[in-house]
Amino acid sequence: MPRFAFAGRCSTEDLQDPETSRNWQLTRARALIEPAGGEIVAEYFDSGHSRALPWKRRPQAAALLTALRDPRRGFDAVVIGEPQRTFYGNQFGNTFPLFTHFNVPLWVPEIGGPIDPDNEVHDLVMSVFGGMSKGERNRIKIRVRTAMASQAKIEGRYLGGRPPYGYRLTEAGPHPNPAKAADGKRLHRLEPDPVTAPVVVRIFTEYLRGTGRYAIAERLTRDGIPCPSAHDRARNPHRDGHAWSKGAVRAILANPRYTGHEVWNKQRKQEILLDIDDVTLGHRTQQIWNTPDQWVWSTQPVHEPLISKTTFTRAQARRHDRRQHHPAERSPRATPRTYALRGLIRCSLCDRKIQGTFNHGHPHYRCRYRYPYEYAGHAAIPTGNNHSLARPRGRPPHHHRLRPETEPIPRGTRRRCQPRNRRRMDQQSRGRQRRRTATAHHRRRRPAHRPHRRTDPRHDQRPR
């Protein structure tokens, strides 16, 4: 009795039921092999992975390819239930030679049995199914994007996502799709948030009066207004929300939905080759910002505006003018030193990125602290006199540092990194800063020159 391994795939992107998809593919596979006395003894079923991923990047498919190399694999052939679910594009041409090399037959329902590597009709049929799979995916993508564009432009429908700062969601009636309406889904629209909407108006007003983004962030932080991540902690658990940043102000100034229009297609997903030297590894999906001329605006305003369209246009013109006449504040700098773990590791205790630093002639690693000119709370705060500055408010201390790359992490690093010890260390740091400030203030009140008794002859009044 021939033993078979079952291979299949199910994507959960379009709300498929993984168990149902597995069952019907498994049923088709058994219907093919049972008349020949076959029995399925192993399963390799990928759930939640796109068909565009090559076999090497699907966990179960990769495990199947590894099992082909093992002479004691436990099965004699492989059967699939649906070729369009299993193969995409030219994946069959890149994968089937492995089955031929290890002498493992591949059974497909559309062929009616095992694929003959010397039969050009079999090869043509499988190539057609791969092309159909790719075409189906592309058609779905085009239909979905076209439908969403028309919904945003003609209907002004809110298409999901978190509401922008200054708005909150409210219901706008039942869903027009009967099936979704039967499930209890409803449409939503934006309405001004009485707490945060005035903050948005203030940001645009001050910016058009000539105030810079960082100065606006400083004023909002000084007035005790929570930043967007602090205002909505449930959606931003990964941010500390301690202060306003230039980035938050910039995002508000660049958001066109404050004009009352629904705007869609500000970003798109783009597939980029994972390795240009090995195209069989497939692509990776990356979010790309679209230019403003690619945005889809609703024909009419669909929710209450916080600012006029003229105000938004003036703010964008000022932003464009500043970019043209002012260089970027943080330009990339080439470093003469290289770090083997650059950009690859994070701290397991505070989840900050680890950055390289060069001290005493040796490379070290330490927890990265935020750029001091990005967050308003990181500005140096005067202590009362014009000659001393207190410790930057809000900036986390350099609480630990990794030693050179070839040395182990110091034993005290983990203890100092623990949250219960950070507050105490921060208080100690502030105490040391106050003592240094007091000492510096005392020294400034001393006379400019105090003659020394042993070195200055004016203190020696004894007759010679």
C-alpha positions as CSV (number, residue, x, y, z in Angstrom):
1,M,0.0,0.0,0.0
2,P,1.6,3.3,-1.1
3,R,2.1,5.9,1.7
4,F,1.4,9.5,0.9
5,A,2.2,12.9,2.4
6,F,-0.6,15.5,2.0
7,A,0.5,19.1,1.1
8,G,-1.9,22.1,1.1
9,R,-2.3,25.7,2.0
10,C,-4.9,28.1,3.2
11,S,-4.8,31.9,3.5
12,T,-6.6,33.7,6.2
13,E,-6.4,37.1,4.6
14,D,-9.9,36.8,3.0
15,L,-11.5,35.4,6.2
16,Q,-11.2,31.7,5.1
17,D,-11.9,29.0,7.7
18,P,-8.6,27.0,7.9
19,E,-10.3,23.9,9.1
20,T,-12.9,23.9,6.3
21,S,-10.2,24.6,3.7
22,R,-8.0,21.8,4.9
23,N,-10.9,19.4,5.0
24,W,-12.1,19.9,1.4
25,Q,-8.5,19.8,0.1
26,L,-7.9,16.6,2.0
27,T,-11.1,15.1,0.7
28,R,-10.0,15.7,-2.9
29,A,-6.6,14.2,-2.2
30,R,-8.1,11.1,-0.7
31,A,-10.5,10.7,-3.5
32,L,-7.5,10.6,-5.9
33,I,-5.3,8.1,-4.0
34,E,-7.7,5.7,-2.3
35,P,-8.7,3.9,-5.6
36,A,-5.0,3.1,-6.0
37,G,-4.9,1.8,-2.4
38,G,-3.0,4.9,-1.1
39,E,-3.0,6.1,2.5
40,I,-2.1,9.5,3.9
41,V,0.5,9.1,6.7
42,A,1.8,12.7,7.0
43,E,0.4,16.2,6.5
44,Y,2.1,19.5,5.6
45,F,-0.6,22.1,5.6
46,D,0.3,25.9,5.8
47,S,-2.4,28.1,7.3
48,G,-2.3,31.9,7.0
49,H,0.4,32.2,4.4
50,S,0.1,33.9,1.0
51,R,0.3,31.8,-2.1
52,A,2.9,34.3,-3.4
53,L,5.4,33.0,-0.8
54,P,7.7,30.4,-2.3
55,W,7.9,27.0,-0.8
56,K,11.1,27.8,1.0
57,R,9.4,30.5,3.0
58,R,6.3,28.5,4.0
59,P,6.9,26.6,7.2
60,Q,5.2,23.3,6.3
61,A,6.1,23.4,2.7
62,A,9.8,24.0,3.7
63,A,9.5,21.1,6.1
64,L,8.2,18.9,3.2
65,L,11.2,19.9,1.0
66,T,13.5,19.0,3.9
67,A,11.8,15.6,4.3
68,L,12.4,14.8,0.7
69,R,16.1,14.6,1.4
70,D,15.6,12.0,4.1
71,P,15.7,8.4,2.9
72,R,13.7,7.5,6.0
73,R,11.0,10.1,5.3
74,G,8.1,7.6,6.0
75,F,6.1,8.2,2.8
76,D,6.6,7.2,-0.8
77,A,4.7,10.0,-2.7
78,V,3.1,13.4,-2.2
79,V,-0.4,14.4,-3.1
80,I,-2.0,17.9,-3.2
81,G,-5.7,18.7,-3.2
82,E,-5.7,22.0,-5.1
83,P,-2.8,23.1,-7.4
84,Q,-4.0,26.7,-7.4
85,R,-3.6,26.9,-3.6
86,T,-0.3,25.2,-3.6
87,F,1.6,26.6,-6.6
88,Y,1.8,30.3,-7.7
89,G,3.4,31.7,-10.9
90,N,6.5,29.7,-11.7
91,Q,6.7,27.9,-8.3
92,F,5.9,24.5,-9.9
93,G,8.9,24.9,-12.3
94,N,11.2,25.8,-9.4
95,T,9.9,23.0,-7.0
96,F,9.1,19.9,-9.1
97,P,12.7,19.2,-10.1
98,L,13.3,18.4,-6.4
99,F,10.6,15.7,-6.4
100,T,12.1,14.3,-9.6
101,H,15.7,14.3,-8.2
102,F,14.7,12.5,-5.0
103,N,12.3,10.1,-7.0
104,V,9.2,11.1,-5.1
105,P,6.0,11.2,-7.3
106,L,3.7,14.2,-7.0
107,W,0.0,13.4,-7.4
108,V,-2.4,16.1,-8.6
109,P,-6.2,15.6,-9.0
110,E,-6.2,17.6,-12.3
111,I,-3.7,15.2,-13.8
112,G,-5.6,12.2,-12.5
113,G,-2.5,10.7,-10.9
114,P,1.3,11.3,-10.6
115,I,2.9,14.0,-12.8
116,D,5.1,12.6,-15.5
117,P,8.3,14.7,-15.7
118,D,8.7,13.6,-19.4
119,N,5.2,14.5,-20.4
120,E,5.0,18.0,-21.8
121,V,1.2,18.1,-21.4
122,H,1.5,17.6,-17.7
123,D,4.1,20.4,-17.5
124,L,1.9,22.7,-19.5
125,V,-1.2,22.0,-17.3
126,M,0.7,22.7,-14.1
127,S,2.2,25.9,-15.6
128,V,-1.3,27.0,-16.6
129,F,-2.6,26.4,-13.0
130,G,0.3,28.5,-11.6
131,G,-0.5,31.3,-14.0
132,M,-4.2,31.1,-13.1
133,S,-3.3,31.3,-9.4
134,K,-1.2,34.4,-10.0
135,G,-4.0,35.9,-12.2
136,E,-6.6,35.2,-9.6
137,R,-4.6,37.0,-6.9
138,N,-4.0,40.0,-9.2
139,R,-7.7,40.2,-10.1
140,I,-8.7,40.1,-6.5
141,K,-6.3,42.9,-5.7
142,I,-7.5,45.1,-8.6
143,R,-11.1,44.6,-7.7
144,V,-10.6,45.4,-4.0
145,R,-8.6,48.5,-4.7
146,T,-11.0,49.8,-7.4
147,A,-14.0,49.2,-5.1
148,M,-12.3,51.0,-2.2
149,A,-11.3,53.9,-4.4
150,S,-14.9,54.4,-5.6
151,Q,-16.3,54.0,-2.0
152,A,-14.0,56.7,-0.8
153,K,-14.4,59.1,-3.7
154,I,-18.1,58.7,-4.5
155,E,-19.7,57.6,-1.2
156,G,-17.1,59.2,1.1
157,R,-17.2,56.0,3.2
158,Y,-14.9,55.6,6.2
159,L,-12.8,52.6,5.2
160,G,-11.4,51.6,8.6
161,G,-8.3,52.2,10.5
162,R,-7.8,54.2,13.7
163,P,-9.4,57.7,13.7
164,P,-7.0,60.6,13.4
165,Y,-6.2,62.6,16.5
166,G,-9.0,65.1,16.9
167,Y,-11.8,62.8,15.8
168,R,-13.7,59.8,17.2
169,L,-15.8,57.1,15.6
170,T,-19.6,57.1,15.6
171,E,-22.1,54.8,13.9
172,A,-23.4,55.7,10.5
173,G,-26.1,53.1,9.9
174,P,-26.2,49.4,8.9
175,H,-23.7,48.0,6.5
176,P,-25.0,48.0,2.8
177,N,-23.7,44.5,2.3
178,P,-26.7,42.2,3.4
179,A,-24.4,39.4,4.5
180,K,-22.3,41.8,6.7
181,A,-25.4,43.6,7.9
182,A,-26.8,40.2,9.0
183,D,-23.6,39.6,11.0
184,G,-24.2,42.9,12.9
185,K,-21.6,45.0,11.1
186,R,-22.3,48.7,10.7
187,L,-20.8,51.7,8.9
188,H,-18.8,54.3,10.8
189,R,-18.0,57.9,10.3
190,L,-15.8,60.5,12.0
191,E,-17.0,63.2,14.4
192,P,-15.0,65.8,16.3
193,D,-13.6,64.8,19.7
194,P,-14.5,67.7,22.1
195,V,-11.3,67.1,24.0
196,T,-8.7,66.9,21.2
197,A,-10.4,68.8,18.3
198,P,-9.4,72.2,19.7
199,V,-5.8,71.0,20.0
200,V,-5.7,70.3,16.2
201,V,-7.1,73.8,15.5
202,R,-4.5,75.3,17.8
203,I,-1.6,73.5,16.0
204,F,-2.7,74.7,12.6
205,T,-3.2,78.3,13.9
206,E,0.2,78.5,15.6
207,Y,2.0,77.0,12.7
208,L,0.5,79.5,10.2
209,R,1.5,82.3,12.6
210,G,5.2,81.2,12.2
211,T,5.7,78.9,15.1
212,G,7.9,75.9,14.4
213,R,6.9,72.3,15.0
214,Y,9.2,71.9,17.9
215,A,8.1,75.1,19.6
216,I,4.5,73.9,19.2
217,A,5.4,70.6,20.8
218,E,7.1,72.4,23.7
219,R,4.0,74.5,24.3
220,L,1.6,71.6,24.2
221,T,3.8,69.6,26.6
222,R,4.2,72.6,28.9
223,D,0.4,73.2,29.0
224,G,-0.1,69.6,30.1
225,I,-1.9,68.4,27.0
226,P,-1.5,64.7,26.5
227,C,0.2,63.7,23.2
228,P,-1.8,61.4,20.8
229,S,-0.2,58.2,22.2
230,A,-1.0,59.3,25.8
231,H,-4.5,60.3,24.9
232,D,-5.3,56.8,23.4
233,R,-3.2,54.4,25.5
234,A,-5.3,51.4,24.4
235,R,-4.1,51.8,20.8
236,N,-0.5,52.8,21.7
237,P,0.8,50.4,24.3
238,H,4.2,50.3,22.6
239,R,4.7,54.1,23.2
240,D,5.5,55.8,26.5
241,G,3.4,58.9,25.6
242,H,5.5,61.2,27.9
243,A,5.6,64.2,25.6
244,W,4.7,65.7,22.3
245,S,7.2,65.2,19.4
246,K,7.9,67.0,16.2
247,G,6.7,63.9,14.4
248,A,3.3,64.0,16.0
249,V,2.9,67.7,15.1
250,R,4.1,67.0,11.5
251,A,1.6,64.1,11.1
252,I,-1.3,66.3,12.2
253,L,-0.2,69.1,9.8
254,A,0.0,66.7,6.9
255,N,-3.4,64.9,7.5
256,P,-6.0,66.1,4.9
257,R,-8.9,64.6,6.7
258,Y,-9.2,67.6,9.0
259,T,-10.8,69.4,6.0
260,G,-13.9,67.2,6.3
261,H,-13.0,65.1,3.3
262,E,-12.4,61.4,3.3
263,V,-8.9,60.7,1.9
264,W,-7.7,57.2,0.9
265,N,-4.6,55.7,-0.8
266,K,-2.1,57.7,1.2
267,Q,-0.1,54.5,1.4
268,R,0.2,51.4,-0.7
269,K,1.7,47.9,-0.3
270,Q,4.6,47.2,-2.7
271,E,6.3,43.9,-3.2
272,I,10.1,44.1,-3.3
273,L,12.5,41.3,-4.2
274,L,13.8,39.6,-1.1
275,D,17.1,38.8,-2.8
276,I,18.0,40.2,-6.2
277,D,20.5,37.4,-6.7
278,D,17.9,34.7,-6.0
279,V,14.5,35.7,-7.3
280,T,13.0,32.3,-6.3
281,L,12.9,33.5,-2.7
282,G,10.1,35.8,-3.7
283,H,9.1,39.2,-2.4
284,R,8.6,41.0,0.8
285,T,5.7,43.5,1.3
286,Q,6.6,47.0,2.3
287,Q,4.4,50.0,3.0
288,I,5.2,52.9,0.6
289,W,3.9,56.5,0.9
290,N,2.1,57.8,-2.1
291,T,2.5,61.3,-3.5
292,P,-0.4,63.7,-2.8
293,D,-1.5,63.5,-6.5
294,Q,-2.2,59.8,-5.9
295,W,-4.5,60.4,-3.0
296,V,-8.2,59.7,-3.5
297,W,-10.4,62.5,-2.1
298,S,-14.1,62.3,-1.5
299,T,-16.1,64.5,-3.9
300,Q,-17.9,66.3,-1.0
301,P,-17.1,66.8,2.7
302,V,-18.5,63.8,4.6
303,H,-17.7,64.7,8.2
304,E,-17.4,68.0,10.2
305,P,-14.2,69.8,9.3
306,L,-11.8,71.1,11.9
307,I,-10.0,73.4,9.5
308,S,-10.9,74.8,6.1
309,K,-9.3,73.5,2.9
310,T,-7.6,76.9,2.4
311,T,-6.0,76.6,5.8
312,F,-4.7,73.1,5.0
313,T,-3.4,74.3,1.7
314,R,-1.5,77.2,3.3
315,A,0.0,74.8,5.9
316,Q,1.2,72.5,3.2
317,A,2.7,75.4,1.3
318,R,4.6,76.5,4.4
319,R,5.9,73.0,5.0
320,H,7.0,72.8,1.4
321,D,8.7,76.2,1.6
322,R,10.6,75.2,4.8
323,R,11.8,72.0,3.2
324,Q,13.1,74.0,0.2
325,H,14.9,76.6,2.2
326,H,16.0,74.7,5.3
327,P,18.2,71.6,5.2
328,A,17.1,68.5,7.0
329,E,17.9,68.6,10.8
330,R,19.3,65.1,10.8
331,S,21.3,64.3,7.8
332,P,22.9,60.8,7.6
333,R,26.5,60.8,8.6
334,A,29.1,58.3,7.5
335,T,30.9,56.7,10.4
336,P,34.5,55.4,10.2
337,R,33.7,52.7,12.7
338,T,31.8,49.5,12.0
339,Y,29.7,47.5,14.5
340,A,29.1,43.9,13.9
341,L,25.6,43.9,15.6
342,R,24.5,47.3,14.2
343,G,20.7,47.5,13.9
344,L,20.3,43.8,14.9
345,I,19.7,43.7,18.6
346,R,17.3,45.1,21.2
347,C,17.4,45.2,25.0
348,S,15.3,42.4,26.4
349,L,14.4,44.5,29.5
350,C,13.4,47.9,28.1
351,D,12.9,46.9,24.4
352,R,15.0,49.8,23.2
353,K,17.3,49.4,20.2
354,I,21.0,48.9,21.0
355,Q,23.3,51.4,19.4
356,G,27.0,51.4,19.0
357,T,29.3,53.8,20.8
358,F,33.1,54.2,20.9
359,N,34.7,54.7,24.3
360,H,38.3,54.5,25.5
361,G,39.4,53.1,22.2
362,H,36.9,50.2,22.2
363,P,33.5,49.7,20.6
364,H,30.6,49.3,23.1
365,Y,26.8,48.9,22.9
366,R,24.3,50.7,24.9
367,C,20.5,51.2,25.0
368,R,19.5,53.9,22.5
369,Y,17.8,57.0,24.0
370,R,15.5,59.2,21.9
371,Y,16.9,61.9,19.8
372,P,17.1,64.9,22.1
373,Y,15.6,67.3,19.5
374,E,12.6,65.2,18.6
375,Y,10.6,65.2,21.9
376,A,9.6,68.4,23.6
377,G,10.3,67.0,27.0
378,H,13.9,66.4,26.1
379,A,14.9,70.0,25.9
380,A,17.3,71.3,28.5
381,I,15.4,73.1,31.3
382,P,17.0,76.2,33.0
383,T,17.4,75.8,36.7
384,G,16.9,79.5,37.6
385,N,20.2,81.0,36.7
386,N,21.6,81.6,33.2
387,H,24.8,79.7,33.6
388,S,23.6,76.1,34.4
389,L,21.2,73.7,32.9
390,A,19.4,70.9,34.6
391,R,19.3,67.3,33.5
392,P,17.2,67.0,30.3
393,R,13.6,66.4,31.4
394,G,12.1,63.1,30.3
395,R,15.2,61.5,28.7
396,P,15.8,58.0,30.1
397,P,19.2,57.7,31.7
398,H,22.0,55.6,30.2
399,H,21.2,52.8,32.6
400,H,23.3,50.1,31.2
401,R,25.9,49.6,28.5
402,L,27.3,46.4,26.9
403,R,31.0,46.0,26.9
404,P,33.1,45.3,23.8
405,E,31.7,42.8,21.4
406,T,34.1,40.0,22.4
407,E,33.3,40.3,26.2
408,P,30.3,39.0,28.1
409,I,27.6,41.4,29.5
410,P,28.5,42.7,33.0
411,R,26.7,40.9,35.8
412,G,25.3,44.2,37.2
413,T,23.7,45.2,33.9
414,R,20.5,43.2,34.3
415,R,20.0,44.4,37.9
416,R,20.5,48.0,37.0
417,C,18.1,47.6,34.0
418,Q,15.2,46.3,36.0
419,P,12.2,48.8,36.2
420,R,12.2,48.8,40.0
421,N,15.8,50.1,40.1
422,R,15.4,52.7,37.3
423,R,13.4,55.2,39.4
424,R,16.0,55.0,42.2
425,M,18.9,55.5,39.8
426,D,17.1,58.4,38.1
427,Q,16.6,60.1,41.6
428,Q,20.2,59.5,42.4
429,S,21.2,61.1,39.0
430,R,19.0,64.1,39.7
431,G,20.5,64.4,43.2
432,R,24.0,64.4,41.8
433,Q,23.0,67.0,39.2
434,R,21.6,69.3,42.0
435,R,24.8,69.0,44.0
436,R,26.9,69.8,40.9
437,T,24.7,72.8,40.2
438,A,24.9,74.0,43.8
439,T,28.7,73.6,43.7
440,A,29.0,75.5,40.5
441,H,26.8,78.3,41.8
442,H,28.9,78.5,45.0
443,R,32.1,78.7,42.9
444,R,30.7,81.6,40.8
445,R,30.1,83.6,44.0
446,R,33.7,83.3,45.1
447,P,36.2,86.1,44.2
448,A,37.8,85.9,40.9
449,H,41.2,85.6,42.5
450,R,41.9,84.3,46.0
451,P,45.7,84.5,46.6
452,H,47.2,81.4,48.1
453,R,49.0,81.8,51.5
454,R,52.1,79.9,50.5
455,T,52.5,81.1,46.9
456,D,51.4,84.8,47.1
457,P,53.9,87.1,48.9
458,R,51.1,89.5,49.9
459,H,50.1,87.0,52.7
460,D,53.5,86.8,54.1
461,Q,53.8,90.0,56.2
462,R,56.6,88.8,58.5
463,P,59.8,90.8,58.4
464,R,62.6,89.2,56.5
